[in-house]
Amino acid sequence: MEKLSRDFYLMDTLKVAVELLGKILVHRTGEGVVSGRIVETEAYLRDDPACHASRGMTDRNATMFGNAGHAYVYATYGNQYCLNLVTQPIGVPEAVLIRALVPLDGIELMLRNRATRLENLCSGPAKLTQAMGITLELNGEDLIGERLFVVDDGADVGPVVSRPRIGIRVGTDKLWRFYPVQFAQWVSKR
């Protein structure tokens, strides 16, 4: 398995969102390694009204303006978190939200972090970060490093569908939510 390179994250953001499907997100925690196959993503582009960076840089979204291949983690609903993978060069704030995973390694640890049924464990952006122990501490983490990264095991996920993004109020006309047909039962239920 190969870790994704910085060049991968520098591709067109919509392409990155599709190409991430089937790759494996890995988090090495103090309690053990957890991982899951990425099966749902959403793209956020700089001129998109739903993008956190569409109105300029703030303390909260500054990571999006940094170099590609870094984690942009933000808080939502107070104590829940969402993980985005920054794309594009410095100064071009775009990212891909990881919306759902199929759990692979460290499932027992994930279940301790988030007591639920396996099929519901990582079926949403805040669910997967809770299961994987991803918090604001990882905001800005280099995805080329050893703690949080994505690897390619060559898995073919088959046909991919694009749908409107969910959980937003603007930019709902964009078909920038992607998931493979064969993994539809693992994706967000909204």
C-alpha positions as CSV (number, residue, x, y, z in Angstrom):
1,M,0.0,0.0,0.0
2,E,1.3,3.4,-0.9
3,K,0.7,6.6,1.0
4,L,-0.9,9.3,-1.2
5,S,1.7,11.9,-2.2
6,R,1.4,15.7,-2.1
7,D,0.9,15.7,-5.9
8,F,-2.3,13.7,-5.4
9,Y,-3.9,16.5,-3.3
10,L,-2.8,19.1,-5.9
11,M,-5.1,17.6,-8.6
12,D,-8.4,19.3,-9.4
13,T,-10.5,19.2,-6.2
14,L,-13.4,17.4,-7.8
15,K,-11.1,14.8,-9.2
16,V,-9.5,14.3,-5.7
17,A,-13.0,13.9,-4.2
18,V,-13.7,11.0,-6.7
19,E,-10.2,9.5,-6.5
20,L,-10.3,9.3,-2.7
21,L,-13.1,6.8,-2.9
22,G,-11.8,3.4,-2.1
23,K,-8.6,4.7,-0.5
24,I,-7.9,4.0,3.2
25,L,-7.8,6.7,5.9
26,V,-5.4,5.7,8.7
27,H,-5.1,7.3,12.1
28,R,-2.3,6.1,14.5
29,T,-3.6,6.9,17.9
30,G,-2.0,6.4,21.4
31,E,-4.4,3.5,21.8
32,G,-3.8,1.8,18.5
33,V,-4.3,2.1,14.8
34,V,-7.7,2.7,13.3
35,S,-8.5,2.8,9.6
36,G,-11.4,2.8,7.2
37,R,-12.1,2.7,3.4
38,I,-13.3,6.1,2.2
39,V,-16.8,5.6,0.6
40,E,-18.3,9.1,0.6
41,T,-16.8,12.5,0.0
42,E,-17.9,16.1,-0.8
43,A,-15.9,18.7,-2.6
44,Y,-15.7,22.4,-1.5
45,L,-14.2,24.9,-4.0
46,R,-13.0,28.4,-3.2
47,D,-15.9,30.3,-5.0
48,D,-18.5,27.9,-3.6
49,P,-20.8,29.7,-1.2
50,A,-20.9,26.5,1.0
51,C,-17.1,26.5,1.3
52,H,-15.8,27.8,4.7
53,A,-13.2,29.9,2.8
54,S,-15.6,31.6,0.3
55,R,-15.6,34.9,2.3
56,G,-11.9,34.9,3.1
57,M,-9.4,33.7,5.7
58,T,-10.3,33.5,9.4
59,D,-8.7,31.8,12.3
60,R,-11.1,28.8,11.9
61,N,-10.4,28.2,8.2
62,A,-6.7,29.3,7.9
63,T,-5.6,25.7,7.3
64,M,-7.6,25.6,4.0
65,F,-5.3,28.4,2.7
66,G,-2.2,26.3,3.4
67,N,-0.5,23.7,1.4
68,A,-2.3,20.7,-0.1
69,G,-2.2,17.4,1.8
70,H,-3.0,18.7,5.2
71,A,-6.0,18.0,7.4
72,Y,-8.6,20.7,8.0
73,V,-10.5,19.7,11.1
74,Y,-13.3,21.9,12.4
75,A,-15.8,21.7,15.2
76,T,-19.5,21.5,14.5
77,Y,-22.4,21.4,16.9
78,G,-19.9,22.2,19.7
79,N,-18.2,18.9,20.4
80,Q,-18.3,17.1,17.1
81,Y,-15.7,17.4,14.4
82,C,-15.4,17.1,10.6
83,L,-12.3,16.1,8.6
84,N,-11.4,17.7,5.3
85,L,-8.3,17.0,3.2
86,V,-6.9,20.3,1.8
87,T,-6.3,20.4,-1.9
88,Q,-4.6,23.0,-4.2
89,P,-1.5,25.1,-3.6
90,I,-1.0,27.6,-0.9
91,G,-3.5,30.5,-1.1
92,V,-6.2,28.4,-3.0
93,P,-8.6,27.3,-0.3
94,E,-10.3,24.1,-1.4
95,A,-10.8,20.8,0.4
96,V,-12.6,17.5,0.3
97,L,-14.8,16.5,3.2
98,I,-14.6,12.8,4.2
99,R,-18.3,11.9,4.8
100,A,-18.2,8.1,5.4
101,L,-15.9,5.1,5.8
102,V,-16.2,1.4,6.0
103,P,-14.3,0.4,9.2
104,L,-11.2,-1.8,8.6
105,D,-8.6,-1.8,11.4
106,G,-9.1,-1.1,15.1
107,I,-12.9,-1.7,15.0
108,E,-12.9,-2.5,18.7
109,L,-11.3,0.8,19.5
110,M,-13.8,2.6,17.2
111,L,-16.7,0.9,19.0
112,R,-15.3,2.1,22.3
113,N,-15.1,5.6,21.0
114,R,-18.6,5.4,19.5
115,A,-20.9,2.7,20.8
116,T,-23.2,1.8,17.9
117,R,-23.8,-0.8,15.3
118,L,-21.0,-1.5,12.8
119,E,-22.9,-0.2,9.8
120,N,-23.6,3.1,11.6
121,L,-20.1,3.5,13.0
122,C,-18.7,5.8,10.3
123,S,-21.7,6.7,8.2
124,G,-21.4,10.5,8.6
125,P,-18.5,13.0,8.9
126,A,-18.9,13.6,12.7
127,K,-19.5,9.9,13.3
128,L,-16.3,8.8,11.6
129,T,-14.1,11.4,13.4
130,Q,-15.5,10.3,16.8
131,A,-15.0,6.6,15.9
132,M,-11.4,7.3,14.7
133,G,-10.5,9.7,17.6
134,I,-10.0,12.7,15.2
135,T,-10.2,16.0,17.0
136,L,-9.2,19.7,16.6
137,E,-5.7,18.6,17.7
138,L,-5.2,17.2,14.2
139,N,-6.2,20.4,12.4
140,G,-3.2,21.2,10.1
141,E,-1.7,17.7,10.4
142,D,0.4,16.9,7.4
143,L,-1.2,13.9,5.6
144,I,2.2,12.9,4.3
145,G,3.3,12.3,7.9
146,E,2.9,9.2,10.1
147,R,0.0,10.0,12.3
148,L,-2.9,10.7,9.9
149,F,-2.7,9.7,6.3
150,V,-4.4,8.0,3.3
151,V,-3.1,5.0,1.5
152,D,-4.0,3.3,-1.8
153,D,-4.4,-0.5,-1.7
154,G,-5.5,-0.5,-5.4
155,A,-9.1,-1.4,-4.6
156,D,-11.6,-0.8,-7.4
157,V,-14.9,0.7,-6.1
158,G,-16.8,0.4,-9.3
159,P,-19.2,3.0,-10.6
160,V,-19.5,6.3,-8.7
161,V,-22.6,8.5,-8.3
162,S,-22.7,12.2,-7.7
163,R,-25.5,13.8,-5.7
164,P,-26.2,17.2,-4.1
165,R,-24.2,17.8,-0.9
166,I,-26.1,17.5,2.4
167,G,-26.1,19.4,5.6
168,I,-25.6,22.8,4.0
169,R,-28.0,25.7,3.2
170,V,-26.3,27.2,0.1
171,G,-24.6,25.6,-2.9
172,T,-27.1,22.7,-2.8
173,D,-27.3,22.7,-6.6
174,K,-23.8,21.4,-6.9
175,L,-23.5,17.6,-7.5
176,W,-20.3,17.4,-5.5
177,R,-21.1,14.6,-3.1
178,F,-19.7,11.3,-4.4
179,Y,-20.0,7.7,-3.4
180,P,-19.6,4.3,-5.1
181,V,-22.8,2.5,-5.9
182,Q,-21.6,-0.7,-4.2
183,F,-21.1,1.1,-0.9
184,A,-24.4,3.0,-0.8
185,Q,-25.5,1.2,2.5
186,W,-22.5,2.7,4.3
187,V,-23.0,6.4,3.4
188,S,-24.8,9.2,5.2
189,K,-28.5,8.5,5.6
190,R,-29.7,12.0,4.9
